[in-house]
Amino acid sequence: MFALVSHEGVGRGSRGTFFDTVFGVGALVFMPIGYGVVGFVFNLILAALYNAVARIVEGIEIQTDREQ
């Protein structure tokens, strides 16, 4: 989205095309890396929270009998 928005502004306004190009390429390169890092940290926190809750709740025990 950032690349699309920066491309839309090319040739308009006082910023010039250099800023728009750098912003668009930067968005294409750095935004996926940023999303990956934020997703990793968020999932790390959720995994720790899940493990803490699972340790307290101790899960559900299911017993099955196999009749022959």
MOPAC internal coordinates of N, CA, C and O (Angstrom, degrees):
PM7 1SCF
backbone

  N    0.0000 0     0.00 0     0.00 0    0    0    0
  C    1.4472 1     0.00 0     0.00 0    1    0    0
  C    1.5250 1   110.84 1     0.00 0    2    1    0
  O    1.2310 1   120.46 1   138.57 1    3    2    1
  N    1.3377 1   116.73 1   -41.43 1    3    2    1
  C    1.4628 1   119.29 1  -179.85 1    5    3    2
  C    1.5258 1   111.05 1   -63.73 1    6    5    3
  O    1.2310 1   120.39 1   140.08 1    7    6    5
  N    1.3293 1   116.86 1   -39.92 1    7    6    5
  C    1.4548 1   119.93 1   178.48 1    9    7    6
  C    1.5246 1   110.46 1   -64.91 1   10    9    7
  O    1.2310 1   120.37 1   140.00 1   11   10    9
  N    1.3195 1   116.90 1   -40.00 1   11   10    9
  C    1.4597 1   120.58 1   179.53 1   13   11   10
  C    1.5246 1   111.00 1   -65.38 1   14   13   11
  O    1.2310 1   120.55 1   136.71 1   15   14   13
  N    1.3191 1   116.56 1   -43.29 1   15   14   13
  C    1.4649 1   120.55 1   179.90 1   17   15   14
  C    1.5247 1   110.28 1   -65.93 1   18   17   15
  O    1.2310 1   120.05 1   138.74 1   19   18   17
  N    1.3346 1   117.51 1   -41.26 1   19   18   17
  C    1.4645 1   119.16 1   179.64 1   21   19   18
  C    1.5286 1   110.97 1   -68.22 1   22   21   19
  O    1.2310 1   120.28 1   146.35 1   23   22   21
  N    1.3190 1   117.07 1   -33.65 1   23   22   21
  C    1.4675 1   120.30 1   177.54 1   25   23   22
  C    1.5258 1   110.74 1   -68.79 1   26   25   23
  O    1.2310 1   120.46 1   146.73 1   27   26   25
  N    1.3013 1   116.73 1   -33.27 1   27   26   25
  C    1.4646 1   121.04 1  -179.98 1   29   27   26
  C    1.5298 1   110.61 1   -63.99 1   30   29   27
  O    1.2310 1   120.05 1   147.44 1   31   30   29
  N    1.3267 1   117.51 1   -32.56 1   31   30   29
  C    1.4561 1   120.68 1  -176.78 1   33   31   30
  C    1.5168 1   114.59 1   -88.05 1   34   33   31
  O    1.2310 1   119.20 1  -176.81 1   35   34   33
  N    1.3256 1   119.13 1     3.19 1   35   34   33
  C    1.4614 1   121.47 1  -177.92 1   37   35   34
  C    1.5275 1   109.56 1   -62.63 1   38   37   35
  O    1.2310 1   121.24 1   -51.56 1   39   38   37
  N    1.3277 1   115.23 1   128.44 1   39   38   37
  C    1.4608 1   120.09 1   177.71 1   41   39   38
  C    1.5112 1   114.39 1    83.41 1   42   41   39
  O    1.2310 1   120.20 1  -177.44 1   43   42   41
  N    1.3087 1   117.21 1     2.56 1   43   42   41
  C    1.4694 1   120.22 1  -179.98 1   45   43   42
  C    1.5179 1   109.01 1  -117.96 1   46   45   43
  O    1.2310 1   120.54 1   -31.76 1   47   46   45
  N    1.2668 1   116.56 1   148.24 1   47   46   45
  C    1.4607 1   121.12 1   174.54 1   49   47   46
  C    1.5204 1   112.94 1    78.57 1   50   49   47
  O    1.2310 1   121.24 1     5.55 1   51   50   49
  N    1.3260 1   115.24 1  -174.45 1   51   50   49
  C    1.4563 1   121.39 1  -174.77 1   53   51   50
  C    1.5200 1   113.20 1   -95.10 1   54   53   51
  O    1.2310 1   119.70 1   174.94 1   55   54   53
  N    1.3304 1   118.18 1    -5.06 1   55   54   53
  C    1.4605 1   120.41 1  -177.00 1   57   55   54
  C    1.5178 1   111.58 1   -70.78 1   58   57   55
  O    1.2310 1   119.57 1   144.94 1   59   58   57
  N    1.2689 1   118.43 1   -35.06 1   59   58   57
  C    1.4569 1   122.19 1  -179.32 1   61   59   58
  C    1.5105 1   111.19 1    90.89 1   62   61   59
  O    1.2310 1   121.54 1   -11.86 1   63   62   61
  N    1.3256 1   114.67 1   168.14 1   63   62   61
  C    1.4565 1   119.37 1  -175.62 1   65   63   62
  C    1.5175 1   112.83 1   -79.53 1   66   65   63
  O    1.2310 1   119.53 1   156.15 1   67   66   65
  N    1.3301 1   118.49 1   -23.85 1   67   66   65
  C    1.4629 1   120.34 1  -179.62 1   69   67   66
  C    1.5317 1   110.54 1   -62.44 1   70   69   67
  O    1.2310 1   120.58 1   132.81 1   71   70   69
  N    1.3277 1   116.49 1   -47.19 1   71   70   69
  C    1.4644 1   120.41 1   179.06 1   73   71   70
  C    1.5273 1   110.76 1   -61.14 1   74   73   71
  O    1.2310 1   120.49 1   137.61 1   75   74   73
  N    1.3126 1   116.67 1   -42.39 1   75   74   73
  C    1.4657 1   120.63 1   179.98 1   77   75   74
  C    1.5262 1   111.25 1   -63.54 1   78   77   75
  O    1.2310 1   120.63 1   138.96 1   79   78   77
  N    1.3322 1   116.40 1   -41.04 1   79   78   77
  C    1.4623 1   120.53 1  -179.92 1   81   79   78
  C    1.5211 1   110.73 1   -66.52 1   82   81   79
  O    1.2310 1   120.33 1   134.36 1   83   82   81
  N    1.3208 1   116.97 1   -45.64 1   83   82   81
  C    1.4706 1   120.68 1   179.73 1   85   83   82
  C    1.5267 1   110.47 1   -63.65 1   86   85   83
  O    1.2310 1   120.46 1   138.58 1   87   86   85
  N    1.3101 1   116.73 1   -41.42 1   87   86   85
  C    1.4582 1   120.66 1   179.65 1   89   87   86
  C    1.5285 1   110.91 1   -65.22 1   90   89   87
  O    1.2310 1   120.15 1   138.44 1   91   90   89
  N    1.3179 1   117.32 1   -41.56 1   91   90   89
  C    1.4662 1   121.18 1  -179.70 1   93   91   90
  C    1.5130 1   112.31 1   -67.34 1   94   93   91
  O    1.2310 1   120.16 1   133.56 1   95   94   93
  N    1.3371 1   117.29 1   -46.44 1   95   94   93
  C    1.4623 1   120.58 1   178.92 1   97   95   94
  C    1.5223 1   110.04 1   -67.16 1   98   97   95
  O    1.2310 1   120.25 1   140.05 1   99   98   97
  N    1.3170 1   117.13 1   -39.95 1   99   98   97
  C    1.4683 1   120.38 1   177.05 1  101   99   98
  C    1.5181 1   111.77 1   -60.76 1  102  101   99
  O    1.2310 1   120.71 1   141.03 1  103  102  101
  N    1.3251 1   116.25 1   -38.97 1  103  102  101
  C    1.4613 1   119.50 1   178.05 1  105  103  102
  C    1.5199 1   110.92 1   -66.25 1  106  105  103
  O    1.2310 1   120.45 1   140.00 1  107  106  105
  N    1.3199 1   116.75 1   -40.00 1  107  106  105
  C    1.4656 1   119.79 1  -179.73 1  109  107  106
  C    1.5258 1   112.32 1   -68.17 1  110  109  107
  O    1.2310 1   119.93 1   148.91 1  111  110  109
  N    1.3211 1   117.73 1   -31.09 1  111  110  109
  C    1.4643 1   121.43 1  -176.89 1  113  111  110
  C    1.5240 1   111.31 1   -90.93 1  114  113  111
  O    1.2310 1   120.02 1   130.35 1  115  114  113
  N    1.3175 1   117.56 1   -49.65 1  115  114  113
  C    1.4619 1   120.76 1  -169.38 1  117  115  114
  C    1.5251 1   114.45 1   -88.72 1  118  117  115
  O    1.2310 1   119.50 1   152.27 1  119  118  117
  N    1.3161 1   118.56 1   -27.73 1  119  118  117
  C    1.4600 1   119.28 1  -179.41 1  121  119  118
  C    1.5308 1   112.58 1   -64.72 1  122  121  119
  O    1.2310 1   118.17 1   136.48 1  123  122  121
  N    1.3295 1   121.09 1   -43.52 1  123  122  121
  C    1.4715 1   119.17 1   176.59 1  125  123  122
  C    1.5274 1   112.70 1   -62.67 1  126  125  123
  O    1.2310 1   120.52 1   143.98 1  127  126  125
  N    1.3277 1   116.60 1   -36.02 1  127  126  125
  C    1.4611 1   119.44 1   177.01 1  129  127  126
  C    1.5173 1   109.85 1   -65.76 1  130  129  127
  O    1.2310 1   120.26 1   136.95 1  131  130  129
  N    1.3245 1   117.11 1   -43.05 1  131  130  129
  C    1.4629 1   120.97 1   178.26 1  133  131  130
  C    1.5203 1   111.99 1   -63.26 1  134  133  131
  O    1.2310 1   120.62 1   137.30 1  135  134  133
  N    1.3290 1   116.42 1   -42.70 1  135  134  133
  C    1.4636 1   119.99 1   177.76 1  137  135  134
  C    1.5308 1   110.61 1   -62.71 1  138  137  135
  O    1.2310 1   120.52 1   140.84 1  139  138  137
  N    1.3228 1   116.61 1   -39.16 1  139  138  137
  C    1.4641 1   120.14 1   178.25 1  141  139  138
  C    1.5190 1   112.29 1   -63.65 1  142  141  139
  O    1.2310 1   120.46 1   136.29 1  143  142  141
  N    1.3220 1   116.73 1   -43.71 1  143  142  141
  C    1.4683 1   120.55 1   179.68 1  145  143  142
  C    1.5236 1   110.81 1   -66.03 1  146  145  143
  O    1.2310 1   120.34 1   134.30 1  147  146  145
  N    1.3194 1   116.95 1   -45.70 1  147  146  145
  C    1.4678 1   120.26 1   179.41 1  149  147  146
  C    1.5217 1   110.60 1   -63.92 1  150  149  147
  O    1.2310 1   119.96 1   139.31 1  151  150  149
  N    1.3263 1   117.68 1   -40.69 1  151  150  149
  C    1.4670 1   120.91 1   177.96 1  153  151  150
  C    1.5165 1   111.65 1   -63.96 1  154  153  151
  O    1.2310 1   120.08 1   139.52 1  155  154  153
  N    1.3338 1   117.46 1   -40.48 1  155  154  153
  C    1.4579 1   121.30 1   178.18 1  157  155  154
  C    1.5258 1   111.00 1   -62.41 1  158  157  155
  O    1.2310 1   120.23 1   132.49 1  159  158  157
  N    1.3249 1   117.17 1   -47.51 1  159  158  157
  C    1.4708 1   120.98 1  -179.50 1  161  159  158
  C    1.5215 1   110.44 1   -64.33 1  162  161  159
  O    1.2310 1   119.85 1   136.99 1  163  162  161
  N    1.3192 1   117.89 1   -43.01 1  163  162  161
  C    1.4597 1   121.85 1  -179.80 1  165  163  162
  C    1.5348 1   110.73 1   -62.64 1  166  165  163
  O    1.2310 1   120.19 1   136.36 1  167  166  165
  N    1.3304 1   117.24 1   -43.64 1  167  166  165
  C    1.4604 1   120.57 1   178.76 1  169  167  166
  C    1.5179 1   112.02 1   -69.43 1  170  169  167
  O    1.2310 1   119.90 1   148.21 1  171  170  169
  N    1.3199 1   117.80 1   -31.79 1  171  170  169
  C    1.4535 1   121.55 1   175.06 1  173  171  170
  C    1.5329 1   110.71 1   -63.42 1  174  173  171
  O    1.2310 1   120.59 1   137.05 1  175  174  173
  N    1.3182 1   116.48 1   -42.95 1  175  174  173
  C    1.4632 1   121.15 1   178.01 1  177  175  174
  C    1.5296 1   110.35 1   -66.28 1  178  177  175
  O    1.2310 1   120.08 1   136.62 1  179  178  177
  N    1.3396 1   117.45 1   -43.38 1  179  178  177
  C    1.4651 1   120.27 1   179.17 1  181  179  178
  C    1.5228 1   112.06 1   -64.86 1  182  181  179
  O    1.2310 1   119.57 1   143.20 1  183  182  181
  N    1.3272 1   118.42 1   -36.80 1  183  182  181
  C    1.4592 1   121.26 1   178.17 1  185  183  182
  C    1.5226 1   110.68 1   -65.80 1  186  185  183
  O    1.2310 1   120.10 1   139.03 1  187  186  185
  N    1.3331 1   117.42 1   -40.97 1  187  186  185
  C    1.4679 1   120.85 1   177.31 1  189  187  186
  C    1.5257 1   110.55 1   -64.63 1  190  189  187
  O    1.2310 1   120.34 1   139.12 1  191  190  189
  N    1.3219 1   116.96 1   -40.88 1  191  190  189
  C    1.4667 1   120.96 1   178.12 1  193  191  190
  C    1.5242 1   110.90 1   -64.77 1  194  193  191
  O    1.2310 1   120.25 1   137.03 1  195  194  193
  N    1.3407 1   117.14 1   -42.97 1  195  194  193
  C    1.4608 1   121.01 1   178.02 1  197  195  194
  C    1.5261 1   110.67 1   -60.98 1  198  197  195
  O    1.2310 1   120.12 1   134.44 1  199  198  197
  N    1.3185 1   117.37 1   -45.56 1  199  198  197
  C    1.4609 1   120.55 1  -179.70 1  201  199  198
  C    1.5189 1   111.71 1   -63.45 1  202  201  199
  O    1.2310 1   119.83 1   142.33 1  203  202  201
  N    1.3249 1   117.94 1   -37.67 1  203  202  201
  C    1.4669 1   121.08 1   178.36 1  205  203  202
  C    1.5313 1   110.54 1   -66.05 1  206  205  203
  O    1.2310 1   120.14 1   135.86 1  207  206  205
  N    1.3206 1   117.34 1   -44.14 1  207  206  205
  C    1.4679 1   121.05 1   179.67 1  209  207  206
  C    1.5237 1   110.27 1   -68.14 1  210  209  207
  O    1.2310 1   119.61 1   139.53 1  211  210  209
  N    1.3129 1   118.36 1   -40.47 1  211  210  209
  C    1.4652 1   121.55 1   179.65 1  213  211  210
  C    1.5243 1   111.06 1   -64.90 1  214  213  211
  O    1.2310 1   120.11 1   145.55 1  215  214  213
  N    1.3164 1   117.39 1   -34.45 1  215  214  213
  C    1.4547 1   121.05 1   177.72 1  217  215  214
  C    1.5368 1   110.68 1   -67.50 1  218  217  215
  O    1.2310 1   119.98 1   143.20 1  219  218  217
  N    1.3208 1   117.64 1   -36.80 1  219  218  217
  C    1.4651 1   121.79 1   179.64 1  221  219  218
  C    1.5266 1   110.85 1   -74.06 1  222  221  219
  O    1.2310 1   119.91 1   134.45 1  223  222  221
  N    1.3167 1   117.79 1   -45.55 1  223  222  221
  C    1.4664 1   122.68 1  -175.59 1  225  223  222
  C    1.5222 1   110.97 1   -75.66 1  226  225  223
  O    1.2310 1   119.96 1   148.52 1  227  226  225
  N    1.2949 1   117.68 1   -31.48 1  227  226  225
  C    1.4718 1   125.01 1   179.02 1  229  227  226
  C    1.5166 1   113.86 1    67.29 1  230  229  227
  O    1.2310 1   119.28 1  -162.10 1  231  230  229
  N    1.2858 1   118.97 1    17.90 1  231  230  229
  C    1.4547 1   122.19 1   172.72 1  233  231  230
  C    1.5182 1   114.46 1    74.16 1  234  233  231
  O    1.2310 1   121.20 1     7.12 1  235  234  233
  N    1.3208 1   115.30 1  -172.88 1  235  234  233
  C    1.4630 1   123.44 1  -179.29 1  237  235  234
  C    1.5180 1   107.30 1  -120.40 1  238  237  235
  O    1.2310 1   120.84 1   -47.28 1  239  238  237
  N    1.3130 1   116.00 1   132.72 1  239  238  237
  C    1.4572 1   120.52 1   179.30 1  241  239  238
  C    1.5183 1   109.90 1   -98.54 1  242  241  239
  O    1.2310 1   120.51 1   -50.85 1  243  242  241
  N    1.3079 1   116.62 1   129.15 1  243  242  241
  C    1.4664 1   121.52 1  -179.98 1  245  243  242
  C    1.5219 1   107.34 1  -121.90 1  246  245  243
  O    1.2310 1   121.47 1   -51.63 1  247  246  245
  N    1.3370 1   114.80 1   128.37 1  247  246  245
  C    1.4584 1   120.22 1   177.66 1  249  247  246
  C    1.5261 1   109.06 1  -110.87 1  250  249  247
  O    1.2310 1   121.26 1   -49.21 1  251  250  249
  N    1.2963 1   115.20 1   130.79 1  251  250  249
  C    1.4596 1   119.60 1   177.34 1  253  251  250
  C    1.5347 1   108.94 1  -125.21 1  254  253  251
  O    1.2310 1   121.02 1   -37.40 1  255  254  253
  N    1.3041 1   115.65 1   142.60 1  255  254  253
  C    1.4495 1   121.45 1   176.07 1  257  255  254
  C    1.5215 1   107.47 1  -114.86 1  258  257  255
  O    1.2310 1   121.77 1   -41.98 1  259  258  257
  N    1.3000 1   114.22 1   138.02 1  259  258  257
  C    1.4538 1   119.02 1   178.87 1  261  259  258
  C    1.5303 1   107.47 1  -105.96 1  262  261  259
  O    1.2310 1   120.68 1   -64.96 1  263  262  261
  N    1.3231 1   116.30 1   115.04 1  263  262  261
  C    1.4646 1   120.79 1   178.72 1  265  263  262
  C    1.5217 1   109.30 1   -90.44 1  266  265  263
  O    1.2310 1   121.55 1   -43.97 1  267  266  265
  N    1.3512 1   114.65 1   136.03 1  267  266  265
  C    1.4602 1   118.14 1  -179.58 1  269  267  266
  C    1.5124 1   111.25 1  -118.23 1  270  269  267
  O    1.2310 1   120.10 1   180.00 1  271  270  269

